[in-house]
Amino acid sequence: MELHGYDTLLERARALPRKGVVAVAGAADMHSVEAALRASDGGVAEPHLVGDVQKISELLRSLDRNPADFRISAAAPGLDEAETAVELIKCGEADFLMKGMVESSELLRPVVKKENGLRTGRCMSHLSFNSFPGYHKLICCTDGGMVTHPDFERKRDILFNAIDAFRRLGYEEPKAACICCKETLDEKLPETVDARRLRELAERGEFGRCAVEGPISYDIAMSAEIAAYKGFKNPNCGNFDILLVPDINSGNFLGKSWILHCGATNAGVIAGARIPIVMTSRGSSPEEKFLSLALAAVIAAEGGKC
């Protein structure tokens, strides 16, 4: 199956046999509470709010909600809010994490601690999902938000994270394009060499069932007509699910151009740990946070590495 829009994703999240629980670290924040309530009201996930209990309760009352109807926890003795949220994951009381009013580094610190058992051996990376007019389904750009200048080994992890997440979203054979400024191998452009190596790894089955092309330029990857005009033969041109970009700059530019000039609706998760992490910026819209929670809920429902 493929996700042709967020409606399909939300249907998947609402149809889960058990609603996932999201541990919100630093939940004494109106935007975080509103996102958590929308996830609960929308049948996507149930929140466990971690932080200043009095402030969280006041925020809920200001929204005409009864705090007694929600799970709220203060930071455990000797632990901060992020560490407490991770403890909820460890003891099975929550299924995935969301960043509230805490720094990203603070949220990730307990995630990467070996003793907490959430590491997979891969680097963590950001998956940015987008829906916009002119493309017929959700498309993911990675990594434009976390890994700055990945070497080949990190690109392999980033690609694995994306393919694995798509498989958990129900894709039987995710299709990925390793984007470069050209579609031919050029030793003076290391990203084209990395792209060719990643394609070869995929052909040898390292990523499981999937299709990986590279190096390939953006226009060819996104348009079957341009691919045919330029004589590039790949049946997935104009139908890729994942665009792997060379570095954080290109991913950031691409994602923002989709939003600003294509009217894209965006959602995102951090992958590469044993649970997905919703780590949207403080300026993210309520819609982006809600859709990100739906993504994480479906991915987390599959269990194991994500």
C-alpha positions in Angstrom: 0.0 0.0 0.0 0.9 3.7 -0.3 -0.1 6.8 1.6 -1.7 9.1 -1.0 -2.4 11.7 1.6 -2.7 12.3 5.3 -6.3 11.1 5.4 -5.0 7.5 4.8 -2.4 7.9 7.5 -5.0 9.1 10.0 -7.3 6.2 9.1 -4.4 3.8 9.8 -3.7 5.5 13.2 -7.3 5.4 14.3 -7.7 1.7 13.2 -4.8 0.5 15.5 -6.0 -2.2 17.8 -4.5 -0.3 20.8 -4.0 3.5 21.0 -0.4 4.2 21.6 0.7 6.4 24.5 3.0 9.3 23.9 5.2 10.6 26.7 5.3 14.4 26.4 8.5 15.7 28.0 8.1 19.2 29.2 4.3 19.3 28.8 3.8 22.6 30.8 3.4 24.4 27.5 0.2 25.4 25.7 1.3 24.2 22.3 2.3 20.8 23.6 -0.9 20.4 25.5 -3.0 21.4 22.5 -1.2 18.9 20.3 -1.7 16.2 22.9 -5.4 16.9 23.2 -5.9 16.9 19.5 -4.2 13.5 19.3 -6.4 12.2 22.0 -9.6 13.7 20.6 -8.7 12.6 17.1 -8.2 8.9 18.2 -4.5 9.0 17.2 -2.7 8.6 20.6 -3.2 9.0 24.3 -0.9 11.5 26.1 1.1 11.1 29.3 2.0 14.6 30.2 5.3 15.0 32.1 6.3 18.2 33.8 5.0 20.8 36.3 1.8 19.2 37.4 0.2 22.4 38.6 1.0 24.3 35.4 -0.2 21.4 33.2 -3.4 21.2 35.1 -4.0 25.0 34.8 -3.5 24.7 31.0 -6.0 21.9 30.8 -8.6 23.8 32.8 -8.1 26.9 30.6 -9.1 24.6 27.7 -12.2 23.4 29.6 -10.6 20.0 30.3 -10.6 18.2 33.6 -7.0 17.3 34.6 -8.3 14.2 36.4 -9.1 12.8 32.9 -5.4 12.7 31.9 -2.2 11.0 33.0 0.1 13.7 34.4 3.4 13.1 36.1 6.0 15.3 37.7 9.7 14.6 37.0 10.7 11.6 39.1 13.1 12.3 42.0 16.6 12.8 40.7 15.5 12.9 37.1 14.6 15.7 34.7 11.5 15.7 32.6 13.1 14.0 29.6 14.6 11.3 31.7 11.2 10.7 33.4 9.6 10.4 29.9 12.2 7.8 28.9 11.5 5.9 32.1 7.9 5.6 31.1 9.0 4.1 27.8 11.3 1.6 29.6 8.6 0.4 32.0 6.0 0.0 29.2 3.8 2.9 30.2 4.4 4.8 27.0 5.2 3.9 23.4 6.9 6.9 22.0 8.2 10.4 22.9 7.3 13.9 22.1 9.3 17.1 22.7 7.5 19.7 24.8 9.2 22.7 26.4 12.6 21.1 26.6 15.7 21.5 24.5 16.3 18.9 21.8 19.6 17.9 23.2 18.0 17.5 26.6 15.3 15.2 25.1 17.8 13.1 23.2 20.3 12.7 26.0 18.5 9.9 27.9 17.5 8.3 24.5 21.2 7.7 23.6 22.3 6.4 27.0 23.2 2.8 26.5 21.7 1.7 29.8 18.3 2.9 28.7 18.2 0.3 25.9 16.8 2.6 23.2 19.8 2.7 20.9 19.9 0.5 17.7 23.5 1.0 16.7 22.4 3.4 13.9 22.5 7.1 13.9 19.2 8.9 14.4 17.9 11.0 11.6 14.9 13.1 10.7 12.1 12.1 8.3 10.2 15.0 6.8 6.9 13.8 5.2 5.2 16.2 2.8 2.0 16.4 0.8 1.6 19.1 -1.8 -0.3 19.7 -5.1 1.6 18.3 -8.1 2.7 15.1 -6.4 0.3 12.2 -6.1 1.3 10.8 -2.7 3.3 11.6 0.5 7.0 12.0 -0.1 9.7 12.0 2.5 12.9 14.1 2.4 15.8 12.9 4.7 17.8 14.2 6.4 17.2 17.9 6.4 16.9 18.4 10.2 19.4 16.4 12.2 22.6 14.9 10.6 24.6 17.8 9.3 27.2 16.4 6.8 26.8 12.6 6.7 29.6 10.4 5.5 28.8 7.2 3.6 28.2 5.2 6.8 25.7 7.7 8.1 23.9 8.0 4.8 23.5 4.2 4.9 21.9 4.6 8.4 19.7 7.5 7.2 18.5 5.4 4.2 17.9 2.4 6.4 15.9 4.4 8.9 13.7 5.8 6.1 13.1 2.5 4.4 12.3 0.8 7.7 9.8 3.5 8.7 8.0 3.2 5.4 7.8 -0.5 5.7 6.2 0.0 9.1 3.8 2.4 7.5 2.6 -0.5 5.3 4.8 -0.1 2.2 5.9 -3.5 0.7 8.7 -2.0 -1.4 9.7 1.5 -0.5 11.2 3.5 -3.4 14.2 5.8 -2.6 16.1 8.2 -4.8 19.6 9.4 -3.7 19.5 13.0 -5.0 22.5 14.7 -6.4 23.0 17.6 -8.8 23.5 15.1 -11.7 22.5 11.6 -12.6 26.0 10.4 -13.6 28.9 9.2 -11.5 31.5 11.9 -11.0 34.6 11.3 -8.8 34.8 15.1 -8.2 31.3 15.0 -6.6 31.6 12.5 -3.6 27.8 12.5 -3.1 27.4 10.8 -6.5 29.9 8.1 -5.5 28.0 7.6 -2.2 24.7 7.4 -4.1 26.0 4.7 -6.4 27.3 2.7 -3.5 24.0 2.9 -1.7 22.2 1.7 -4.8 24.6 -1.2 -5.0 24.0 -2.1 -1.4 20.3 -2.1 -2.0 20.7 -4.4 -5.1 22.6 -6.8 -2.8 19.6 -6.8 -0.4 21.2 -4.9 2.5 18.0 -2.8 3.1 15.5 -5.6 2.5 12.9 -5.4 -0.2 13.1 -1.9 -1.7 14.2 0.0 -4.8 17.0 2.5 -4.6 18.3 4.7 -7.4 21.3 7.0 -7.4 22.9 9.2 -8.4 19.8 10.9 -9.8 18.9 14.5 -10.2 15.8 16.0 -8.5 14.0 16.7 -11.8 14.5 13.2 -13.1 13.4 11.6 -9.8 10.2 13.7 -9.6 9.1 13.5 -13.3 8.7 10.5 -15.5 8.4 12.8 -18.5 11.8 14.5 -17.8 13.4 11.1 -17.2 12.1 9.9 -20.6 13.3 13.1 -22.3 16.8 12.7 -20.8 16.9 9.0 -21.6 17.1 7.9 -17.9 15.5 4.5 -17.6 13.9 3.8 -14.2 10.3 2.8 -13.8 10.1 4.7 -10.4 10.8 8.2 -11.8 7.9 10.3 -10.8 6.9 7.8 -8.2 9.6 7.8 -5.5 8.6 7.7 -1.8 11.9 8.9 -0.3 14.4 11.5 -1.4 17.8 11.0 0.3 19.6 14.3 0.2 23.4 14.8 0.5 23.4 17.0 3.6 21.3 19.0 6.0 21.5 22.2 3.9 20.0 20.7 0.8 17.3 18.9 2.8 16.4 22.1 4.7 16.2 24.2 1.5 14.1 21.5 -0.3 11.6 21.1 2.6 11.1 24.8 3.1 10.7 25.4 -0.7 7.9 22.8 -0.7 6.2 24.5 2.2 6.6 28.1 0.9 6.1 27.7 -2.8 4.1 24.4 -3.1 1.8 24.8 -0.2 3.1 21.5 1.4 1.7 20.1 4.6 4.5 18.8 6.6 5.0 16.2 9.4 8.1 14.6 10.8 9.6 12.1 13.2 13.1 11.2 14.4 13.9 7.6 13.5 16.9 5.4 14.3 16.1 4.7 18.0 13.9 1.8 19.1 10.9 4.2 19.4 10.0 7.1 17.1 10.4 10.6 18.5 8.2 13.6 17.7 10.5 16.6 17.9 8.9 19.5 16.0 10.1 23.0 16.5 8.2 25.4 18.8 7.0 27.3 15.8 5.4 24.3 14.1 1.7 24.5 13.4 -0.8 22.5 15.5 -1.5 20.6 12.3 2.1 19.6 11.8 2.4 18.4 15.4 -0.9 16.4 15.1 0.1 14.7 11.9 3.6 14.0 13.3 1.9 12.2 16.3 -0.1 10.1 13.9 3.0 9.1 12.0 4.8 8.2 15.2 1.8 6.2 16.5 1.6 4.0 13.4 5.4 3.4 13.3 5.5 2.7 17.1 2.6 0.2 16.8 4.9 -2.1 14.8 7.2 -2.5 17.7 10.9 -3.3 17.7 13.4 -1.1 15.9 12.1 1.9 14.0 
